[in-house]
Amino acid sequence: MRGATAAGVTEATAAVTAAERAEAMVTETAQGTEAGAVTAEERVERLLAAVRGGRASRIPALVDAMDRAQRRTALPALKALRKDLRDDWSKDGLATRHALMLAGAGCHPGPAGAATWLAGSDFTPRDWACSPETARLFEAQPADWQVEVVTRLADRPDRTRGWWPYYRLAAAVLRRTGRPVPRSETFVRAWFSQAFTDSGPRPPLAERLRAHPFTPALLPLVLELVDVSYELTRRLSPRPGDCWTEAIAELAAAGDVDRSDLVDRCLARLLRGGMAADQRAFLELLRALAPTPEEYAARLRDLVALLDGLSVVAGHAQEVLAGLDDAGLIEPEVLFEASAVVLFRTEKKLVRAQLRWLERAARRSPERAGPVALAAADAFGHPDPGVQERALNVVARQLAAAGPAVLPDLRQAAELLNPVHHPRAGELFGAPVGDGAPAADADELLPPVPAPRPLGAPIDSAAELAEELSALLAAELPGVAAFERVLDGLVRHAHRDRAGLLAALEPVRRVHPWHGGARWADCTPGDVLYVVAALAGETPPRRLWDTLHGAGGSPLRTPRGTVYGNALAARLEEAAWQVTATRPPYLLATPTDATGALAPRVLVERLAGYEEAGVAPGPADLSAALLRVGPPARGDAVDEEVLSAAEALASPAGRWLAHWLRTGGLPAQPSERVLFAPGRGSRHGHHYGERWWEDVRRTVVAQPGLGAAPKGSAVEHLAPEFRDLLAATEPSVARARRAFDWSWLPIRPTHWAAMLPWHREELAARWLDHFAGGADRDERGPGRLLPLLAESGGPAGLALHLALAYGLGARHAEDRTGAVDALLVLAARGQLDAELLGRELGELTAWGTVKAGRLAAALALAAGTGAHRTTWSVLRAALPGLLGAAEPATRGLGDLLAVAADCARRTGARGPVAEVTALAERTGSARAVKEARTLRDLLAM
């Protein structure tokens, strides 16, 4: 220890001496230069001394005083110093690095080497490129060298996506030399993002663009960039022309840039596709450019191609084409070509607009009636019955002018109509359509029940473990199987051969070092690196019980973490202690299935092995294992055999396991239904984008938690972190409870569900606030958890069905798809309570918590898979509560009733629904009333 201290003092003294010597040498440089007595070696040494001393301001003069040979002589020492500084990010190290950047760039004789030096990742994160020293260094070089260096830098990919550190330097060089600007994406993006960000009073963007010398060359190239929607449409001030789209249009109108070229580039970008935000931004620019009808007519093929693009882009192209048709600027065939594209799209707004265009064209030119009728018949196959009815009306109005020649083709197209429209189609077309009988589907199509996914044999060798650990750390969302196999493998191979394991893990540790330090995010599977670091002696392992009492703090926990992160941290901290101290032969909690489930027989065998080896299990490992064991089926011979083997165990852990299995393990927690209605203006929730000012009404559940378990129950001795997984729920402050809140964290829901693979009802109860947020707060993502819960074990009660109800009414389509998957899995497993789900859906939809249109889209998707009976059973239970409170004009209600009518027809459902009958008897022609009449008639057959 004393030797280490002495060495540190020596290093500090040497550093001070070097700094003083550097200062002295720099001072001597000017004097020596004037006297002409400085040798080549001294010039090189003085440059190196200035670099080591971090004197960046001296570097340009020192480099300028050196000839080409002297600069080349200094390069090897500069490269060696750069290697030594690679991991030094201290204040002194940064000063040295700045000086080193300047010296290396100036000493490279060729522009290619200088550009490569400057582009290094150890230089670019700082703002040194904008420093006065860098400008002086460049100004002292030949003009060709300057231009070549900045051009080569601009040709390199820009990892910062716009904030290129060398833009201002490059712009100054190009302005000073008058050379052509680079046309690379890096330079164009930097100009677009950085050239007009000056603070303080400034003229509008249009004026600054007009005055900028790079605008004619670079402005058209901005339209080639991706991910520019925000900057392109962001308004810098309320003044006209202070937005990129308006400024570009103003310059184009004034003739400062080629307007025709910009229109072509806009259309090309829209045709190319890409992110929806970019498409909308370029559409806004195209509208700002305001092409004339003649200009659009000259680009007719581009407009027709856009009909197959993003919905808003297709709508604009359709509107323009309809206007051109009304003005007589396009051939009639374009109308029918456009109809062949649009009428097969799912967006009802586009289809209805196309049908209106067709009918308007037929009124204007009666000779088009026949082709218009045949074109409108393409919508007979649309999935929405309301659109089919509208198309049938258009065709009916054209029949008199079209004549009998079109009837055969119309009869054939009418076979695609929903059977509810067959009778009317038969009357119009003079022959029966369909078979005339509402036959029910023979079979219900449901997905296969998910098969078990065994974890497989343990990892056999240290080399194989290193490969799987590397794959785990490289994965964005590693699966349960990958993590559990690696954690168990670390414990197994530390027990067998710790030295051999460390040797095999060395390459992985170099690529993925353990950084430790303060935490802000929840513990994740990637923190298995902590176990590796403890194994290698890089960090002191902490016993679980030391951590609980605050001895030294926890390296894996954060005060704002979830209970799931804390439970995972408890396992990892305990494993880190085990691989260095007790070295058990394996872990108890490693599951036997990818869902996290652990077979009781396997756990009994593992505990028997512990007793034979004289090893005591860790409390976290044993608690995690018990929560993963499923309840045994009473009377089953195999389970009785397992119970007998457990009764034979002699250790305290063995007796606990026997009691756990005998009493059925963790008891299911009863869910109590609660109405939750935070008021307007209360900041209910906390993450960005939530419409917290709106009133919402929710159904949630309350559960008593393990604190209500009786004295002497099997759960009494669980480690605290694992008892917290099933703490009592508090619906009135569900958002405020950070224990189960993931909205601000990178979540690992698969691993969370794997902690309680037999208790999905309890998980759903604690996650219910997030599922509800997907419906009434437009949150994204919760629906992906529903299939996970559907495939888990345990009762499917009120909480799970409520989560499914919210998921079916989620704002985002991918969340609704996840809910549909869960619905079908539960139905296939015989665990769906359609009556319960329907009642909750009816109430939530009547409240407005779930929107009828979103629910209709989800249930239509479920029915489209062939699960018509399942969908009808849910809808039949939902309709009374829904129709009892909803008005016929409720948005989406007609769609929902159309799905119900289709399912009722396909399943042969019978028996009236009073609320449907009451709605059907109302007067008026609202879509919901029409669909209610159709459903009423089907149920009365």
TAFEN-V234547 format. One line per field, one symbol per residue. ss: DSSP state (@ for helix, = for strand, . for the rest). phi: phi as a letter, one per 20 degrees, with the letter a starting at -180 (. if undefined). psi: psi as a letter, one per 20 degrees, with the letter a starting at -180 (. if undefined). A space follows every 10 residues. Layout:
ss: ???
phi: ???
psi: ???
//
This chain:
ss: .@@@@@@@@@ @@@@@@@@@@ @@@@@@@@@@ @@@@@....@ @@@@@@@@@@ @@...@@@@@ @@@@...@@@ @@@@@@@@@@ @@@@...... @@@@@@@@@@ @@@@@@@... @@@@@@@@.. @@@@...@@@ .@@@@@@@@. ..@@@@@@@@ @@@@@..... ......@@@@ @@@@@@@... ....@@@@@@ @@@@...... ....@@@@@@ @...@@@@@@ @@......@@ @@@.=..... ..=@@@@@@@ @@@@....@@ @@@@@@@@@@ @@...@@@@@ @@@@@@@@@. ..@@@@@..@ @@@@@@.... @@@@@@@@@@ @@@@@@.... .@@@@@@@@@ @@.....@@@ @@@@@@@@@@ @@@@.@@@@@ @@@@@@@@@@ @...@@@@@@ @@@@@@@@@@ @@.@@@@@@@ @@@@....@@ @@@@@@@@@. .......... .......... ...=...... .@@@@@@@@@ @@@@.....@ @@@@@@@@@@ @@@@@@.@@@ @@@@@@@@@@ @......... ....@@@@@@ @@@@@..... ...@@@@@.. .......... ..@@@@@@@@ @@@@@@@@@@ .......... ..=....=.@ @@@@@@@@@@ @@@.....@@ @@@@@@@.=. ......@@@@ @@@@@@@... .@@@@@@@@@ @@........ .=====.... .......... .......=== ==...@@@.. .........@ @@@@@@.... @@@....@@@ ........@@ @@@@@....@ @@@@@@@@@@ @@@@@@.... .@@@@@@@@@ @......@@@ @@@@@@@@.. ..@@@@@@@@ @@@@@@@@.. ...@@@@@@@ @@@@@@@... .@@@@@@@@@ @@@@...@@@ @@@@@@@@@@ @@@@@..... ..@@@@@@@@ @@@@@@@... ...@@@@@@@ ......@@@@ @@@@@@@@@@ .
phi: .fffffffff ffffffffff ffffffffgf ffffemdeef ffffffffff ffemeffefg fffffeefff fffffgffff ffffegdddf ffffffffff gfffffeffd ffffffffef fedffeeffe fffffffffe efgffgffff fffffegefe lpeffeffff ffffffemef ffdffgffff ffedfcdfen fbfgggffff effeggeegf fgfefdlcff ffdfefafff ndbgffffff fffenfcfff ffffffffff ffmpffffff fffffffffl ffgfffffdg fffffffeeg gfffffffff ffffffemec fgffgfffff effeeeffff ffffffffff ffffcgfegf gfffffffef effefffgff fffffffeff ffnffefgff fffffefggf efgfffffem bgdmencffe ffceecfffg egcgfnfffe cfffffffff fffeffcfff ffffffffff ffffffbfff ffffegffff fcfeemnfdc dffcgfffgf fffffemebf fdfgffffem fnmdedccgd feffffffff fffffffffd cflffaeeeg fdcffofcfg gfffffffff ffemdeffff fffffffeef ffefnfffff fffffffffd fgfffffffg ffenmfffef ddfceccfef nefeobegne efeefcccdc cdcfnffeff fnffefdffg fefffcffec gfcgffffgd edfddfecff fffffcfdcf fffffedfff ffffedclfd offfefgfff efdnfddfff ffgfffffdf feffffffff gfgfffffem deefffffff fffffffnfd efffffffff ffffeoefff fffffgfefg ffffdeegeg fnffffffff ffffffemfc ofdgffffff efeocfgfff fffffgfffe f
psi: ghhhgghhgg ggghgggggg hggghghhgg ghghikjprg hhgghhghhh ghikmhhigg ggghiqaggh ghhigghhgg hhhhjhjokr ghhhghhghg ggggghiphq hghgggghjq iihhirkhhj qhhgghgghi rqghggghgh ghhhiqqoii lgmphjghgg hgghghijqq qqjrhggghg ghhhikjqra pqrqhghhgh iphighhhgh ihiiqqljgg hhipphriqq jlqgghgghg hghijhrogh hhgghghggh hhaaqhgggh ghhhgghhhm qrhhhhhikg hgghhiijbq ghghhghggg hgghghikir qhhhghghhh ghijqiohgg gghhhggghh hhhhnhijgg hgghghihih jqiohhgggg hhggghiigg hhrihigghh gghihiqphh igghhgghjj qqpaiipmqq qgqpoqqqpp qqnqhrqqph rhghghghgg hghhqgnqrg ggghggghhg gghhhgnggh ghghighhhh hmqohbaqqh rqprhijihh ggghhijiqp qpqghgghjj oirpijqqhj rrhghhgghg ghgghhggii fhmqhrqhip riqiiiqppg gghghghghg hhikppqqhg ggghghiipq pqppipgghh gghghhhiqi rhhghggghg hhjjbpqppq ppppppnqrp ipmoriqqip miiqpqpqpa qpqhrihiqq pjrijhjqqg hhhhhlrqqn hhkhhioihj pjhjqoqmhg hghihmijlh ghghhijhhh ghhhgijkqp hhhiighghh irrrqnbggg hgghghhhkq hphhhhghhg ggghggghjk jpnhgggggg ggghhhhigp phgggggghh gghiijlhgg ghhgghhhgg hgihhqqhip pihggghggg ggggghikqr pqoghggghh iqrrkqghgg hhgggghgii .
//
